[in-house]
C-alpha cells in the first residue's frame, strides 16, 4: 500500500482519493499509513477517504460526511457531528466521600458503578453537571475526578443509521 501511495504522490496531486486504504493492514502498517495521510494533508493535499472505521474517520478527518445507502445523513467536523442530536453524553464522577450514594437525579440515567466511578448519561449536560456539583457541594464532599465524554463517532453513526432506518 505504501508503495502505491508513494507512486501516486510522485506528481504531487492536489487531490488524493483513498478507498478503504487500511483494510487488511496490521496495526503497525495502519499507523504508518495514518502518519503518511496526516503528512500529506499538512502539505496541502486534499484527501477524500472512504472508510467504515469510525475511529479512523474521527482521527484523520477535518470534515466528514456520513452516507447510508447513498443518502447523505450528516456533514461536518467530527466534533460537530458528535455534539448534535439525541446522543447521550457520559458523565463519570468519583468523589472522596459518599455524597452521591443513593441520590437520584431527574433526567439522568445512571449505570452501575465502574472502578469507583458513578456513571451517568444525559442529553442535558449543563443541567446534569449543575445537579451533581450542587449535591457534592451540599455534602461538603470533594471530587477525585469528574469526566464528561461526548458520544464517539461510532456511537453517533449507529444513532443516525437507526434514525434513518426508522424513518423509512
QUICOR-V653236 format. One record per residue. SS is DSSP state (A for helix, B for strand, O for the rest). PSI is psi as a letter, one per 40 degrees, with the letter a starting at -180 (none if undefined). Layout:
# QUICOR-V653236
[[SS/PSI] [SS/PSI]]
This chain:
# QUICOR-V653236
[[O/d] [A/d] [A/d] [A/d] [A/d] [A/d] [A/d] [A/d] [A/e] [O/d] [O/e] [O/g] [O/i] [O/e] [B/h] [B/h] [B/h] [B/h] [B/h] [O/f] [O/d] [O/e] [O/h] [O/e] [O/i] [O/i] [A/d] [A/d] [A/d] [A/d] [A/d] [A/d] [A/d] [A/d] [A/d] [A/d] [A/d] [A/d] [A/d] [A/d] [A/d] [A/d] [O/e] [O/e] [O/h] [B/h] [B/h] [B/h] [B/h] [B/h] [O/i] [O/e] [O/h] [A/d] [A/d] [A/d] [A/d] [A/d] [A/d] [A/e] [O/h] [O/d] [O/i] [B/i] [B/h] [B/h] [B/h] [B/h] [O/f] [O/e] [B/h] [B/h] [B/d] [B/i] [B/h] [B/a] [O/i] [A/d] [A/d] [A/d] [A/d] [A/e] [O/e] [O/i] [O/a] [O/e] [O/h] [O/h] [B/h] [B/h] [B/h] [B/h] [B/h] [B/h] [B/i] [O/d] [O/a] [O/f] [O/d] [O/e] [O/h] [O/e] [O/h] [O/h] [O/h] [O/h] [O/e] [O/h] [B/h] [B/h] [B/i] [B/i] [B/h] [B/h] [O/f] [O/e] [B/h] [B/h] [B/h] [B/i] [B/h] [B/i] [O/e] [O/g] [A/d] [A/d] [A/d] [A/d] [A/d] [A/d] [A/d] [A/d] [A/d] [A/d] [A/d] [A/d] [A/d] [A/d] [O/e] [O/f] [O/i] [O/i] [B/h] [B/d] [B/i] [B/h] [B/i] [B/h] [B/h] [O/i] [O/i] [O/i] [A/d] [A/d] [A/d] [A/d] [A/d] [A/d] [A/d] [A/d] [A/d] [A/d] [A/d] [A/d] [A/d] [A/d] [A/e] [O/none]]
